[in-house]
Amino acid sequence: MKQNYLLALLSAILLWLAWPPIPYTGLLLLVGFVPLLVAIENIIRGNYSKKGAKIFQVAFLTGFVWNTASIYWVFNAMNAFLPTAVSLFIALIPYALAPLLMASAFRLYYQIRKQRHIAVSFIGLVSLWIGYEYLHQTWGLAFPWMNLGNGLANVHQLIQWYSFTGVYGGTLWIWLTNIFAFLLYWQYKEKVAAFSQKKLMIGLLSTVLLPITVSLIQYFSYEEHINPSEVVVVQPSIDPYQKFGSITPAEQLDKLFKLSESVAKPNTEFFLWPETAISDRNGINEEDFRAYPAYENSVSFLEKYHNGNILSGIESYLVYSDQKTPTARPFGDKYLDSFNAAVLIDGSSKVQFYHKSKLVPGVEQMPFGKALSFMKPLFEHFGGTTGGYGHDKEPSVFYSQSGIGSAPVICYESIWGIYVAEYIKKGAQFIAIVTNDGWWKDTSGKDQHMSYAKLRAIENRRWVARSANTGISGFINQRGDIVQQTEWWVPAALSQEINLNEDITFYTQYGDLIAYLGLLGCLASALLLLIPIPNQKKNTKKYTHNN
């Protein structure tokens, strides 16, 4: 088994090297699972007891090492204000949960393999993996950060077809190339010919080269429709761990005004400020927002700019006479609901709010209620509430007085392709991401988050304007190119003329079709496991193994 564990570690290293932010290595994902598949095949064919458990172990090892090496910054963020032991315990949830689901997919693959042809088994494996990724972006502990398709963000020139498939197209592509490469290697090594080596080679080359060729043609031939709008993004670089300790809300606002004005032009239409940029020590009541100095000063600032708008993150709340939502908590004889929100301020008296919907499990919302109540102390440290934040049920588009539609995407929401696409279907002409990546300090988390924004640009063919408090702010065009970006932890503002777009891509219109096909494959796999084969030997004459 030692050799198999080493192969599992080799897969983990290849997958980690391929993952953002390491540049130019993304294509390693196309062969990253081959050593793990070899290890699993060794177990299937070897004289081992409890083969299913051993397959689960090697698959978990790959997933755990790969995940932990790639998102180590989760521990880094928590350890800044929690004891090391507590931080490590909580960090084990994102480090280990996804690998457990990954390993379960391989364990079920083995069960199918014992009954069916290897080709059917691989279809089951790919379907189960896609099913795991879909589950991990929809359930209470959703954390789709490590979905395979995200890993190709740093080779965005080669995945322009995400405008048709989204990230699940990347997941499917990665698995197809790994399976072809594994079969070629295994048959050569074992001197077997269950499949034609020539056909496998043609299949591998076609699977690799055809999508790349199509993508490069798309990339170099794509032209944006000229529909300009001048946008400013601001990065104030205020330490989130020292907020209100080192700077008052009024001083923070003044800093935002000065940075905005330093690069603004008379025709600037949008000033984009980061997550929670507008705040108050006691929060801001949305119903009374116009009475706050922050609002009055913002309107005064916009007087210099015809058609100017401020799109900003804001810490807000609403007060209800009764408990309208599960997250509203007692507030005297009423109820209060807190929000991590975005607001659009223009020169009129109209104010638009959007409440972040995709909330961070264990930080902004309590997943599975009482089962994970031990995570409640984290809310306070991250600026949340012990009952969790309130949220909107669907995305909202902000419309300026001139009719421009913007998608106010708040931080964590930007890693959901299908959710961002809903903004576009509702009329958003560009994507405005407001975030605060300073919690992770100078780690790869901020770089990964920036890279993933390129995928949203490609999927929807929309410019992305990104304002990060202490992360990476910048602009991404409709091909996924980073046109401008700031340095880390440096107060800055950038101005850019972007092109608005009203066209709807295939992906925007139809969403994650590949994920839905994967779910059908999961259902078919379950049926295969439940339906016995009358004569199993007829189905295992190729790639036989010891049971």
N, C-alpha and C positions, 0 to 999 in steps of 0.2 A: 504493500500500500504506500510505502514511502515515495516511490516513483510517481504514483498518482497524485499525492499531495503536492509534490514538486511541480507537476504539470498544472495543477489547479492554481498554484501560486504564479506560474508563468503567465497564465491567462489573466490573472488579476493585474500583474505588472503591465502587460500589453494594453489592457483596457484603461488602466490609469494613465499610461503614457499618451494614449489617444485622446484623453478627456481634456476639455478646456480647463485652464487657459494655456496649456502647452501648445505652442504654435506648430503648424505644418505636420502634425502627427495624426490627424483625425482618421486617415484611411487605415490605420492599424486596427480600427474597430472591425474592418472587413475580415480580419483573420484572428481577432483577439480571443474568440471562443474555441479555436481549433485545439489548443492543448487540453482544455477542459473536456472537449468531446472525445479526445483520445483517451484521457483518463477514465471517462465513463465507459467507453468501449472496452478498455482493459478490464474493468470491474465486471461488466456484463459477461465477458468471455472467460474470466479467470475462475479459479477454484476458491471462491470466497463464500463465506456464509453471510446471511443478511445483506445481500447485495443492494437492496433498496435503501437501507440505512447508510451504507457506505457512499452510494451515489449522492444522497442528500448531503452528506458531510463534505464531500469534495466540492460540490456546487455551492454550498454555503460558504466554504472557505474562500472561493473565488469572489463571491459577491461581497462578503464582509470586508476583505482586504481592499478590493477595488473601491467600494463605497467609502470606507473610512479614510483611505488615502485621498480621495477626491473631495470629500466634504468634511475634512478635519476641522474646518472653521466653525462648525456648529458647536463643538466643544470649546473652541477659543472664545466665542461670544459669551457663552454661559459662564465660563471660568473667570470672566472679568469681574463678576459680582457674586458668584456662588462658590462655596467650598469645592475643592477639586473633586472629592469623592462624589458629591451630589451632582456636579456638572457632568462627570463621566457617566453616572448612572442614567441621567436624563438623555445624554447624547447617544447612549446605546440604542435608544428607540429608533432614530433615523438611520444609525449605523447598521443595526441588525434586522429591523423589520423588513425592509426591502429584500435583503439577502434570504430571509426565511421564505418569502414569497417566491423568489427566484428558485431556491432549492426545491420548493414544492413542485414547481413546474417540471424540473428535471426528474423528480421522483415519480410524478405521474407519467412522464415520457417513458420511463422504464417499465411501468405497468402496461402501457400500450405496446411497448416493444416486445414484451413477453408473449403477446397474443397476435400481433399484426406484423406485416411487412415493414421494413425499416423506412420506406418512403412514406407510408401512412403514419408511422411514428414521428417522423420529422415534421410532417404537417401538423400533427398534434402538438409537438413541442413549440413550434412557432405560434400556434394559436393560443396555447396556454401562456406563453410569455406575453403576448399582446394583451391577453386577458388580465394578467397580473398588472401590467402597466395601466390599463384602464381602471382597474380596481383602485390602484394607488393614486389615481387623480380624482376619484369620486367619493371615497368613503371618509369617515370622520378623521382619520389620520393621514389625509391626503398629503403627499410629498413627492410630486412627479419630477423632482429635480434631476434624478438620474435615469429618466427614460432614455433608452438607447438613441432615439432620433435626435435628442438634444446634443449628443456628443459630436455631431458633425458641424456644429455651429462655426468652428474655426476654419472650415473648408467650404464656406457658403457659396463660393463660385461653382461648386460641384453639385449643389443640391437645390438649384433653382426650381426644380420640379416640385418642391414643397408647396408651390402655389396651387398644385393639384392635389397633393396627398397629405400635406402637413407632416408632423414629426413621425407619425406612425409609418409613413412611407420610408423614412430613414430606418426605423426599426426593422421593417420587412426586408429592406435591401441588405442591411448588415447580417441578418440571419441567413438569407439565401446565399450570400457569398461565403459565409462561414461553413455552411453545410456542403456546398460544392467543394471547397478547399479541403475540408475534412475527408470527404469520400475519396478524393484524388489521392491524398496522402495515405489514407488507411489501406486502400487497395494496392497502392504501390508497395507499401511496407510489408503487407501480409501476402502479397502475390495472389490476390483474388481478383475476380472480374465479374462481380455481381452486376455491375453497370459498365458500359463501354467507357474506357478511360478517355478515348477521343471525344465522346459525347459529353463527358463530364468537363473536359477542358474547354470545349466549345461553350458549354453552359456557364462555366465560371467566367470566361473572358467576356461573354455576352452580358452576363449579369453585372460585371464590373464596368465595362466600357460603354455600353449603351446608355445607361443613365447619366454617366459623366459627359458623354458626347452631347446628348440632348441638353444637359444643363449648360454646358459651355456655349452652345448655340444660343440658348435663351439669354445667357448672361451678356454676351457681346452684342446681341441684336436688340436687346430691350431698350426702349426709349421712353422716357417719361413725357407725359403730356405737360406742356408748359401752362401752369396755373399757379403762379407764385404767391407766397405769403411769407412775410418776414416774422421770424420767431426768435425769441431770446430765451436761453435756458440759464438758470442761476444755480451756482453751487456755493453756498455760504460757508461750508466746512465748520459747522458747530459740533463740538464733541457731544454725542447723544448721552454719554455717561455723566456729563457735567451740566446738562441742560437745566436752566433756571438757577444753577449754582454759579456759573461764570458769566451768564448773560441774561438780561431780562427780556420778556416778550417784546417790549418796545424797542430795545436795542437790536434784537434780532430782526425786527421789521425794518428798522432804519438801515441795517446792513444789506437787506434784500433790495431796498430802494436804490441805494448807492451802487451796488453791483449791477443792477438792471440798467440804470441810467448810464453807466460807463460804456456800454456797447449799443445802446438803443439808437434807433433811427426814427425820423419823423413818421415813417410808414410802418413801424413795428405794430403788429396786430396781436401777438400773444407774448406775454411774459410768463414763463413757466418756472414755478418755485417748487421746492421738494416737499416730500411727505412731512406733515405736521409743521410746516413752515409758519403758518398762522396759528397762534396758540395764546393761551391765557393760563395763569396758574390754576384757575378753577374750571378751565374749559370754556368753550364759547357756546352760548345758547343760540341755536340756529334761528329761532323765532325772533330774537332780539339783535341779530348780528349787525343790522344797520346802525344800531346805537353804540357799537363798540368803536373805539378810536382806530383799530386796525382797518375797519371798513372805511371810515371817513378818510383816513390818510391814504388808503389805496385809491379811492375815487379821485382824490386831489392829485395824486401822482399821475393818473391816467389822463388828466386834462391836457397834458402836453402831446398826447398821441391820439390822432384821429382813428377811430375804430379799434382802439387799444383794449385789451382784456388781460386780466391776471387770472391764470389758472394755477391754483395752489393747493397743496395739502393743508388740512386743517384738523385740529382736535376739537370736536364739537359734541353737543348732546341735545336731546329733546326731552321735555318734561310732559308726562301724560297724567291725566286724571285717574286712569286705571291702568292695569298692567296689560298693555296692548301687545307686547312681545315677550318671548321667554327670557330675553336678556335684560329687560327693564328691571331695576331693583328699587326697593323702597327709598323714597326721598321725602321725608316728612310725611304728610298725608297724601303724597303723590308718588309717581314713579319716574325714574330717570334712566334714559338709554344713552350710552356713550358710543361714539363713532370715531373710527379712523376714516376720515372723509376727504373729499376734494370739493373745491368751490370755484365757481367762475364769477368774477367780478368785472363788470363793464361800466361804462359811463352813465348808464341808466340806473334806476332803482331796482332793477331785476337782479336777483341772486339765485344761482343754480347750485344745488348740492348733489353729491353722489356719495353713498356710503359703501366703503370697501366690502366686497362680497366674499372673495376668496381669502378667508382668514387663516392665519398661521396656527396650526393645532398646538395646544399647550401654551401658547403665548397670547393669542387674541381670541381664542375660543376654547371651550372645554369639550373635547371629543368624548363621546360615549358617556357623558354625564358623570355619575358617581364613580364609575370604574377607574377613571383617571383623575380623581379629585386631588391626588397628591401633587399635581402639577400647578395647583392654584397659586402658590407663592410666586410663580414666574410672572403672572400677569402684572403684579405690582412693579417688578423690576423692569419690565419692558414698557411701562407706561400704560398698561391695559387695566382691566378691572377684574375683580374676583368673580364676576358673573360672566365675563366675556364681553366683547363688543357686539353692538347691534350691526345689522347689515341689510343691504338691499337684496332683493331676490333675483334681480337681473341687472345688466349694465345699463347705464344711462349716457346718452350723448349730450355734451354741452354745445349749445349753439350761440355763436356770437351775434351781435346786432347786425353784422353784415351777412349772416347766414352760413358762416363756416362751421362745420361740425367737427368736433374733436372728441377723441376717446380718452377719458380720464382714467388711466390704468394705474392702480396704486400698488407699487412694490411687488409683492408675491404673486399678484394676479397676472403679471407679465409672462409667467411660465406656462399659462394655460392657453394653448393655441385656439381651442374651440371657443373659449370665453371671450378672448379678444376679437375673434371673428364676429361675435354677436354685436359688438359696437359698430363694426364696419357695416353689417347688414342694416343697422339702424340709421346709417347716414354719416358716420365719422369719416372725414377726409384725411385725417392724419392721426397718429397715435401719440398721446402725451403720457409718458411714464413719469410718475413722481415717486421717489423712493428715498430711503435712508439706509444705505449700506454700511454706515459707520459702525453698526453693532459688531460687525465681523472684523473690524480693524483692517490692517493691511495684509489680507489673506486672499486666496484665490476666489473666495466667495463673490467678491465685488466684480471680478473679471468674468466669472461664469455668468453672473446675472446680466452683465452688459452683453456678452456674447449671445445669450439666449434671445435678447431683444432683436437681433438680426433675423432670427427665424420668423418673428411676428411681421417684420417688414416684408420678407419674401412671401410668406403665406398670403398676405392681403394686398401686396403691392402698395404699401403706404409708407410714407416717411415716418420715422420715429424721432421724436424730440424727447430727450431724457434728462430730467433734472434730479440729481442725487445730492442729498445734503453733504455727505462725506463718502463719496464713492467715485463713480466715473460718470460725469455728465457729458452729453454730446448729441450728435445727430447721425442718423442712419438713413440712407436713401432707399429707394424702392427695390434695389437689387441686393440690399443687405450690406452695402459698403459703409463702413464708419467714415463719415466725411470730416467730422471734427470731434475731438474729445478732450476733456480736461485731464490734468494730473491728479494723483491721489492726495487728498487732504490739503488742497490748495484753494483758497477762496478765488472764485473765478466766475465769469459770465461769458457766454458765447452767443453770437448772432449769426443767423443763417437764413438764407432765402430757400424755402422748401417748395416743392410742388405738391399741391393738393390733388387728390385723385378721387374720382367717383366710380370708377370701374369696379366690378365685383369679380374676383377670381373664382375658379372652380372650387377651391378649398373653402373660401368664404361662404359660398352658396350652399355647399353640400356637406362640409365638415369632415369628421373623422370616419369616413366610410371604411377604411382599412381596419379601424378598431372594431367596428360593428361586424365586419366579416370575421375578425379574430374571435369575437364573442360567439358567433355561430360555430366556429371551429371548436371552441371550448365545449359547447353543447354536444357537438358530434363526438368529441373525445370522451365525454362522460358516457354517452350511449355506447361507444365501443368498449369501454371498460365494464359496462353492465351486461352487455350481450356476449355470451360465451361463443367460441368457435367450435363447431362440431369436430373438426379435424385440424388441430392446431399445427401439425407438422407440415401441412400443405402451405401454410402461410409463413413458415420460418425456414424454408429450405435454403434461402439466401441469407447470409449474415447470421448463421446459427450461433447459439450461445448456450451456456450452461444455465439452467434454471436455479 
